[in-house]
Every structure is written in structure tokens, then in C-alpha cells.
Amino acid sequence: MVTIRDVAKLANISVATVSRVLNAHPSISDKTRQAVLAAVEELGYYPNANAQALATQSSDTIGVVVTDVTDSFFAILVKAVDQVASAHQRNILIGIGYHNPEKEKQAIDLLLKKRCNALVVHSKALSDEILNEYLQRHPGMVIINRTIPGFEQRCIALDNEKGTYLATNTLINHGHKYIGYIGSNHQINDEIERKSGYLKALSDHDLPIMPHAIANSSPDYQGGEETMIKLLSYNSNLTAVVCYNDSMAAGALSILNENNIKVPQQFSLIGFDDMPLANYLVPKLTTIRYPIDLMATYAAELALSLVNKALASPENVTFNPTLVKRFSVKAI
């Protein structure tokens, strides 16, 4: 781990001078400041936020990295972290990754440079190896919606496969045999696991995987429309679909309505996540609840307890997907 002494050695100045530069002391010359900043950049050094917190008796910011703040899933995540932060008289800073490894790394690095010693990170694009390095260097970092080997106690994740297995099994128990799957086109574990749960349920019930019964697109309303059109174009006997998330389910529902296919009388639909949207569709959407609010609350409390030993660590919890029954599924 790079230390302030390494920076001082490379810049050929004292540790005390490096400290004054990093704290924007007005007595530092431009030449010295540039030398220190160049050394910091070359070494990839971040000021030790834990040490600073001890020195100032204050650590007032939690960093949050999400994929896209326009998605209600991440809005709920951020709100939950903010509520925990407020309860501890702290604020939050948000970084956005957009499913892009470089942007995710930039977001994490920026929050670290802003001296966030407690972080809740939702990262899907960065490799396990890179996240492993971050977790080793920054003890207050917690990963949500993913598990990094060796850091299971600082990772909060849901069994996505179990969720879509439950959804598919529900449709099978309602008499459906010709079931499609609408998935995300993002190459992330969530998509791999959710499709796996769908396929496993079909296999366990000895149901065939129909040709062209799986379609992928962007995990949003438009993607749901696009994939539902594909499934209807290829399959005349399809009676039900499991969707990657509620937004895609909403898009699929729109296409079914446009084609005068009544839900649930003629076609059944199950979403995933249980976003507020699901309760306002017509019919209200049966879906798999992803307890992201509870998971984010736990993640924020855990991150704070890791950087402040005066706070008790939250009791270890296992989060499970559950079926939320509404009105988009009917037996045939």
C-alpha cells in the first residue's frame, strides 16, 4: 500500500510538507505543490481516510457508487444509504458507473480522493481482481449485489437464480408449459444467474427449451417492447414470460396490449425487483421482490461500523428473493 512517506520520498521533500500540500495549506509554493501532486499521481496515492478521521474526530461522508441514478432500483438504493447516513449525522457522495469499467473505476477513485472512508459500491463492470485490490486497501468499502471471493463478509448479494427459478416454477404450477424469458443484454452476473434459474426450473420439470424462447435487449421499457415483439414473432404457442426486471415486463405488457393479448386471461407475466412501477401497471404485476432497500441499509451500516469501531456491526443477514403475487398470472 502506498503511503505518504512514499510520496515524500519521490518528491524529495518532508512528510510534513506533503501533508500541508494535501491539506491545501496557503504557505506552500506552487513548485512544491506541483512536485507533490505529480508524485501522488504517479504513485496512485490516496490520503488515508481512516487516519484523517482519527485526527479530526470526524468522518462525515459515505460514498455510494451506482450504475444509473435514473433507474428506480438505484434510486431506492441511494435513498436507503442516505437515510442511514442522516441517522449518523453524515452525508453521501454519489458516483455513477454506467456499466463501464473505466467509469466505475473513476467513480470509486473520485470518492476516495474526496476522502470517503465508508463506501457502498455497486460494480458490475470491474473484475474481481480489481475490486479485490480496492477491498484490501480500503477496509470501509462494502460491495452490494455481488460477491468477491475472500471478502464475503463485506459483500451483500441476492440469489438471482433462486428468484427466477421461483418465478418460472410459479408459472409451471399454474399449468404453463410454453414459457419464454426476456433478459438483459448486459454481460453481468445478474443476467447469467437469472437466465440460469429459468432454465433450471424448466429442466427440473422436464419441460423443453423452445427455440427462440429467449430474447435479450436493454434492461428498460424499450428493451421489454423489443424482446416481446421477437418472442411473439417466433412463438405462436407461448403462454407466459419471465422478465429480467419490472421495466422490461412493463414494456412487454405494452406490446401484449397492443396485440390484443389479454393479461392474465390469455398470457401470464412475471417481473423481477418489485419496483414501485409494478404496483401501478394494469394489471398489477406479479414479480420477484429484490429487497434492495434492506440490503442497502445493511451495507451502509456495515460500512460505517468498519471505519468506526464505536459502532456495532449489524447482525449478519441472508437476503432472499420472494414472490409478490398480484394480477398478471393466471392458471391455464
C-alpha positions as CSV (number, residue, x, y, z in Angstrom):
1,M,0.0,0.0,0.0
2,V,1.4,3.4,-1.0
3,T,1.9,5.7,2.0
4,I,2.6,9.4,2.5
5,R,6.2,8.6,3.1
6,D,6.5,7.1,-0.4
7,V,5.1,10.4,-1.8
8,A,7.6,12.4,0.3
9,K,10.5,10.3,-0.9
10,L,9.6,10.5,-4.6
11,A,9.0,14.3,-4.4
12,N,12.2,14.7,-2.3
13,I,10.5,16.7,0.5
14,S,9.5,16.0,4.0
15,V,6.3,14.1,5.1
16,A,5.1,17.3,6.9
17,T,5.3,19.3,3.7
18,V,3.4,16.6,1.8
19,S,0.7,16.8,4.5
20,R,0.5,20.6,4.2
21,V,0.1,20.3,0.4
22,L,-2.7,17.7,0.7
23,N,-4.5,19.9,3.2
24,A,-4.2,23.0,0.9
25,H,-2.0,25.0,3.3
26,P,-1.5,28.5,2.0
27,S,2.2,28.7,2.8
28,I,3.2,26.1,0.1
29,S,4.8,27.3,-3.1
30,D,3.5,26.4,-6.5
31,K,6.7,24.5,-7.3
32,T,6.4,22.3,-4.2
33,R,2.7,21.8,-4.7
34,Q,3.3,20.6,-8.3
35,A,6.0,18.2,-7.2
36,V,3.8,16.6,-4.6
37,L,0.8,16.3,-6.9
38,A,2.9,14.7,-9.6
39,A,4.2,12.2,-7.1
40,V,0.7,11.5,-5.8
41,E,-0.5,10.9,-9.4
42,E,2.5,8.7,-10.3
43,L,2.1,6.5,-7.2
44,G,-1.7,6.5,-7.2
45,Y,-1.7,7.6,-3.6
46,Y,-4.9,8.4,-1.6
47,P,-4.7,10.1,1.8
48,N,-5.6,7.6,4.5
49,A,-9.1,8.5,5.3
50,N,-9.1,6.4,8.5
51,A,-6.1,8.2,9.8
52,Q,-7.7,11.6,8.9
53,A,-10.9,10.6,10.6
54,L,-9.0,9.9,13.8
55,A,-7.1,13.2,13.6
56,T,-10.2,15.2,13.0
57,Q,-12.5,13.1,15.2
58,S,-14.9,13.2,12.2
59,S,-15.8,11.1,9.2
60,D,-18.9,12.7,7.8
61,T,-19.3,11.3,4.3
62,I,-20.4,7.9,2.8
63,G,-19.5,7.3,-0.8
64,V,-22.0,5.4,-3.0
65,V,-21.3,4.0,-6.4
66,V,-24.3,3.0,-8.6
67,T,-24.9,2.2,-12.2
68,D,-27.5,4.7,-13.2
69,V,-29.4,7.1,-10.9
70,T,-32.3,7.3,-13.4
71,D,-33.2,3.7,-12.7
72,S,-35.6,3.4,-9.8
73,F,-33.7,0.4,-8.4
74,F,-30.6,2.6,-7.8
75,A,-32.7,5.5,-6.6
76,I,-34.1,3.2,-3.8
77,L,-30.5,2.1,-3.1
78,V,-29.2,5.6,-2.7
79,K,-32.2,6.7,-0.6
80,A,-31.6,3.8,1.8
81,V,-27.9,4.7,2.2
82,D,-28.8,8.4,2.7
83,Q,-31.2,7.5,5.4
84,V,-28.5,5.6,7.3
85,A,-26.1,8.5,6.7
86,S,-28.6,11.0,8.1
87,A,-29.2,8.9,11.2
88,H,-25.4,9.1,11.9
89,Q,-25.2,12.9,11.0
90,R,-23.4,12.1,7.8
91,N,-23.8,13.0,4.1
92,I,-23.4,11.0,1.0
93,L,-21.4,11.5,-2.3
94,I,-22.6,9.6,-5.4
95,G,-20.5,8.2,-8.3
96,I,-22.0,6.7,-11.4
97,G,-20.5,3.8,-13.3
98,Y,-22.9,3.2,-16.3
99,H,-21.9,-0.5,-16.6
100,N,-18.5,0.8,-17.9
101,P,-15.3,-0.5,-16.1
102,E,-13.4,2.8,-16.6
103,K,-16.3,4.9,-15.4
104,E,-16.8,2.6,-12.4
105,K,-13.1,2.9,-11.5
106,Q,-13.2,6.7,-11.9
107,A,-16.2,6.9,-9.7
108,I,-14.5,4.9,-6.9
109,D,-11.3,6.8,-7.2
110,L,-13.1,10.1,-7.1
111,L,-14.9,9.2,-3.9
112,L,-11.6,8.0,-2.3
113,K,-9.9,11.3,-3.3
114,K,-12.8,13.0,-1.6
115,R,-11.8,11.1,1.5
116,C,-14.9,8.9,1.8
117,N,-13.7,6.2,4.1
118,A,-17.0,4.4,4.1
119,L,-18.2,3.3,0.7
120,V,-21.1,1.2,-0.7
121,V,-20.2,0.1,-4.2
122,H,-22.4,-1.4,-6.8
123,S,-20.0,-2.5,-9.5
124,K,-20.8,-4.9,-12.3
125,A,-18.1,-4.0,-14.9
126,L,-14.9,-4.1,-12.9
127,S,-13.2,-7.5,-12.5
128,D,-13.0,-9.5,-9.2
129,E,-9.2,-8.8,-9.2
130,I,-9.6,-5.0,-9.3
131,L,-12.3,-5.0,-6.7
132,N,-10.2,-7.3,-4.5
133,E,-7.4,-4.7,-4.6
134,Y,-9.8,-2.0,-3.6
135,L,-11.2,-4.0,-0.7
136,Q,-7.7,-4.9,0.5
137,R,-6.6,-1.2,0.6
138,H,-9.9,0.3,1.9
139,P,-11.4,-1.5,4.9
140,G,-14.5,0.6,4.9
141,M,-15.6,-0.5,1.4
142,V,-18.6,-2.8,1.1
143,I,-19.8,-4.3,-2.2
144,I,-23.5,-4.7,-2.9
145,N,-25.3,-7.0,-5.4
146,R,-22.1,-9.0,-5.9
147,T,-19.8,-11.4,-4.0
148,I,-16.0,-11.1,-4.3
149,P,-14.2,-14.3,-3.2
150,G,-12.3,-13.8,0.1
151,F,-14.4,-10.8,1.1
152,E,-17.8,-12.5,1.6
153,Q,-18.4,-10.7,4.9
154,R,-18.2,-7.3,3.1
155,C,-20.4,-8.3,0.2
156,I,-24.2,-8.2,0.2
157,A,-25.9,-10.1,-2.6
158,L,-29.1,-11.8,-3.5
159,D,-29.6,-15.3,-5.1
160,N,-30.8,-14.2,-8.5
161,E,-31.0,-17.8,-9.8
162,K,-33.4,-18.6,-6.9
163,G,-35.5,-15.7,-7.9
164,T,-36.2,-16.6,-11.5
165,Y,-36.4,-20.3,-10.5
166,L,-39.3,-19.2,-8.2
167,A,-40.9,-17.2,-10.9
168,T,-40.7,-19.9,-13.5
169,N,-41.8,-22.6,-11.1
170,T,-44.8,-20.4,-10.2
171,L,-45.8,-20.3,-13.9
172,I,-45.3,-24.1,-14.3
173,N,-47.5,-24.7,-11.2
174,H,-50.2,-22.6,-12.9
175,G,-50.2,-25.0,-15.8
176,H,-47.9,-23.1,-18.2
177,K,-45.6,-25.3,-20.4
178,Y,-44.5,-22.8,-23.1
179,I,-42.6,-20.1,-21.1
180,G,-40.3,-17.5,-22.6
181,Y,-37.5,-15.5,-20.9
182,I,-36.8,-11.8,-21.5
183,G,-33.3,-10.9,-20.5
184,S,-30.8,-8.1,-20.3
185,N,-28.1,-7.6,-22.9
186,H,-25.6,-6.5,-20.3
187,Q,-22.9,-9.2,-19.8
188,I,-23.2,-9.3,-16.0
189,N,-23.7,-12.0,-13.4
190,D,-27.3,-10.9,-12.7
191,E,-28.3,-11.8,-16.2
192,I,-26.4,-15.1,-16.2
193,E,-27.9,-16.1,-12.9
194,R,-31.4,-15.1,-13.7
195,K,-31.4,-16.9,-17.0
196,S,-29.9,-19.9,-15.2
197,G,-32.8,-20.0,-12.7
198,Y,-35.3,-20.0,-15.6
199,L,-33.5,-22.8,-17.4
200,K,-33.1,-24.9,-14.2
201,A,-36.9,-24.7,-13.4
202,L,-37.7,-25.9,-17.0
203,S,-35.2,-28.8,-16.7
204,D,-36.4,-29.8,-13.2
205,H,-40.0,-30.2,-14.6
206,D,-38.8,-31.9,-17.8
207,L,-40.0,-29.1,-20.0
208,P,-38.3,-28.4,-23.3
209,I,-36.4,-25.2,-24.0
210,M,-38.2,-23.9,-27.0
211,P,-36.1,-22.4,-29.9
212,H,-36.2,-18.6,-29.9
213,A,-37.9,-18.6,-26.5
214,I,-35.1,-16.4,-25.0
215,A,-34.6,-12.8,-26.1
216,N,-32.2,-10.1,-24.8
217,S,-32.2,-6.3,-25.0
218,S,-31.5,-3.2,-22.9
219,P,-33.0,-3.7,-19.4
220,D,-35.6,-1.0,-19.7
221,Y,-39.1,-0.3,-21.1
222,Q,-37.9,-0.2,-24.7
223,G,-35.9,-3.4,-24.3
224,G,-39.0,-5.1,-23.0
225,E,-41.0,-4.0,-26.0
226,E,-38.3,-5.2,-28.4
227,T,-37.9,-8.6,-26.9
228,M,-41.7,-9.2,-26.5
229,I,-42.1,-8.5,-30.2
230,K,-39.4,-11.0,-31.0
231,L,-40.9,-13.7,-28.8
232,L,-44.4,-13.2,-30.3
233,S,-42.9,-13.3,-33.8
234,Y,-41.2,-16.6,-33.3
235,N,-43.7,-18.4,-30.9
236,S,-47.4,-18.9,-31.6
237,N,-47.9,-21.2,-28.6
238,L,-46.2,-19.0,-25.9
239,T,-48.4,-18.5,-22.8
240,A,-46.1,-16.9,-20.3
241,V,-42.8,-15.0,-19.9
242,V,-40.4,-14.4,-17.1
243,C,-38.7,-11.0,-17.3
244,Y,-35.3,-9.8,-16.2
245,N,-36.8,-6.8,-14.4
246,D,-40.0,-4.9,-13.9
247,S,-39.2,-2.3,-16.5
248,M,-38.8,-4.9,-19.2
249,A,-42.0,-6.5,-18.0
250,A,-43.8,-3.1,-18.4
251,G,-42.6,-2.9,-22.0
252,A,-43.6,-6.5,-22.7
253,L,-47.1,-5.8,-21.2
254,S,-47.5,-2.8,-23.6
255,I,-46.8,-4.9,-26.6
256,L,-49.2,-7.6,-25.4
257,N,-51.9,-5.0,-25.0
258,E,-51.2,-3.6,-28.5
259,N,-51.7,-7.1,-29.9
260,N,-55.0,-7.6,-28.0
261,I,-53.5,-10.4,-25.9
262,K,-55.1,-10.0,-22.6
263,V,-53.1,-10.4,-19.4
264,P,-53.6,-12.6,-17.4
265,Q,-56.6,-14.2,-19.2
266,Q,-54.6,-15.2,-22.3
267,F,-51.0,-14.6,-21.2
268,S,-49.1,-14.5,-17.9
269,L,-46.2,-12.3,-17.0
270,I,-43.7,-12.1,-14.0
271,G,-41.2,-9.4,-13.4
272,F,-38.2,-9.0,-11.1
273,D,-37.2,-6.4,-8.5
274,D,-40.7,-5.3,-7.2
275,M,-40.2,-1.6,-8.1
276,P,-43.0,0.9,-7.4
277,L,-43.9,0.7,-11.1
278,A,-45.1,-2.9,-10.6
279,N,-48.0,-1.8,-8.4
280,Y,-49.3,0.7,-10.9
281,L,-49.4,-1.3,-14.1
282,V,-52.7,-2.7,-15.4
283,P,-52.9,-5.4,-14.4
284,K,-50.7,-5.0,-11.3
285,L,-47.5,-7.0,-11.9
286,T,-46.7,-10.3,-10.2
287,T,-42.9,-10.0,-9.6
288,I,-39.9,-11.2,-7.5
289,R,-39.1,-8.9,-4.7
290,Y,-35.5,-7.8,-4.6
291,P,-35.1,-6.2,-1.2
292,I,-32.6,-3.6,-2.3
293,D,-33.8,-1.1,0.3
294,L,-33.0,-3.6,3.1
295,M,-29.7,-4.6,1.5
296,A,-28.5,-1.0,1.0
297,T,-29.4,-0.2,4.6
298,Y,-27.4,-3.1,5.8
299,A,-24.5,-2.3,3.5
300,A,-24.3,1.3,4.8
301,E,-24.5,0.3,8.4
302,L,-21.8,-2.3,7.8
303,A,-19.5,0.2,6.0
304,L,-19.9,2.7,8.9
305,S,-19.1,0.0,11.5
306,L,-15.9,-0.9,9.6
307,V,-14.5,2.6,9.9
308,N,-15.9,3.5,13.3
309,K,-15.2,0.8,16.0
310,A,-17.6,2.6,18.3
311,L,-20.5,1.4,16.2
312,A,-21.7,-2.1,16.5
313,S,-21.6,-4.2,13.3
314,P,-25.1,-5.1,12.1
315,E,-26.1,-8.7,12.7
316,N,-25.2,-10.9,9.7
317,V,-28.3,-11.3,7.5
318,T,-29.1,-13.5,4.4
319,F,-31.3,-11.8,1.9
320,N,-33.7,-13.9,-0.2
321,P,-35.9,-13.2,-3.2
322,T,-39.7,-13.6,-2.6
323,L,-42.7,-13.9,-4.8
324,V,-45.1,-10.9,-4.8
325,K,-48.5,-12.1,-6.1
326,R,-50.5,-9.6,-7.9
327,F,-52.7,-9.9,-11.0
328,S,-50.6,-10.7,-14.1
329,V,-50.5,-14.5,-13.6
330,K,-53.4,-16.9,-14.1
331,A,-53.7,-20.7,-14.3
332,I,-54.5,-22.3,-17.7
